[in-house]
């Protein structure tokens, strides 16, 4: 009998679990928008998905349907979202555009950012925010501070 691993094969130390209204539809969206692959899906007694696992790139993501029985709600029912899922990819422009074409709403257009990433942000149709980026350059702390000051001054000037 082999010993059980404390962290299951294919998972990382931290694995996000998203509650959504319409988990089956969310899985389809994540497949179209982000190239997700479905690893597993377990229906609950009420026909809702009580647990699903998808993989985007090298990372797992769990999904669960909203359930009155369990008392969990997704961002659409709560009226907002307090988190952003960061998605690093080779070609952020292509993934960003694919997500928008699949139904995501643009929160922040994709652009070169002061911290060295090309990055933009969307909200998926289920209320979760996604930052989509490609890391372009490594910066030192002082370089990032200087760029941040310049970026904030530019934003203030544009108001």
N, C-alpha and C positions, 0 to 999 in steps of 0.2 A: 504494500500500500504506500503510495507516494504522499509526501506531506503536502498539505493544502497551502497555496501561496496566500500571504496576507493581502496582497494587491492582485486581483485577478488578471490573468493573461490578457493583454491588449488594452488595459486601462492604465491611467496615470494616477498619481497621488490625489489629484483633484479632478473630479468629473462633474460638470454641470448637469443638473436635472431640471428641465423646463416643464412647467405646467402650462397647458394650452387648451383652449376651447377648440376641439377638432384635431386631435393628435394624428389621426390617419391622414388628414389633409396637410398637416404640418410636415409629416414625413415626405409626402409627395413634393411639397414646396422645397424642402431642403435638398431633395434629390435634384430637382430642376435648377435651383439657384446656386447650390454649393457643391454639387456632385456627390452628395451623401450616399452611402450604401446602408441599407437596413440590415442589422445584425440579428435582431430578435423583436418579437412583438407578443405580448401576453394580454388577452382580453380579460376584463373583470366580469363578475356575474351580471352586471348591468349592460354588457356589450361594449362599454367604453374601454379604452386602452389603459390598463393599470400599470404597465411598464413596457417601454420599447427602448431599444438601443440602436443608434445609428452611428456611423463613423464618417467624419469629415476629415480628409487628409489622414494624419496619424492620431487623431483624437476622437474619443468616444463622447457621445452626448446622450443622456437619457431623456425620455419624454413620457409624460403622463397626461391623460385627459383630466380636465376639471371634473371633480366629483363631489356632489353634495354629501354623499355618504362619508367621504374622507375629509371634507371641509377645506379642500384646496381650490384655489382660484388662480387663473392666469391674468396677465396684464390687461386684457380687454375687459374682464369683469371687474378688475380693481381700478380701472381708469388711469393706468400709468405703469411705468416700469422704472425700477431703481438700479438696473444693471445694464451693462453693455457687454456683449460677447465679442471678444477680439479674435478675428480670423486673419491669420497671416498666410498669404499665398504667393506664388511666383508671379502672377500677373493680376494685380488687384483691379486694374481697369476692366479686364474681361469679366472677372467674377462680379464686380460691382454692377456692370451693365447687365449681366445675366440675371442677377438678383432683381434688379429693377424690372427687367422684361418679364420675370416670373411673378411679379406683383408686389415687390417691396417698394416702400416709399422713401425717397431721399430725405435724410435729415441734414446731411452736410455733404455737398458735392465732393467728389474725389479730387485731391490736389496734393502737391508736394507740401509737406508740413515741416515746421521748424525743428521738430525732434528727429528728423532724418528718415521719416517714412513717407511714402506716397499713401494717402489714407483718405477714406470717406466713411460716412455712416448712413445706414438705412434702418428702417423698421420693417420687420416682416409682417405679413398679414395677420399674425397672431399676437402682435404687440411687443415682441422682443426686439431690442436694438442690437445691431451688429456693426462693429467697426471693422472695415475690410482694408487691409494694408499689405504693402510690400516694403520691407526694410531696404532703404537705398544707401544709407551711409551711417557709419559709427561716429558719434560725436562725444567729445569730452564734456564733463559737467560744465565748465566755464563756457564752452562753445554753445551748449544748449541754453544756458542762462541768457547769453547775449542774444541769441536768436529769438528766445521767448520774449525778451524785452522789446525787440524790434517788431515782432508779430503783434504783441499787445498794443504797441503804439500805433501800428497801422490800423488795427481794428478800431481803436478809439477815434482815429482820424476819419475813418469811413462812416462813423455813426452820424 
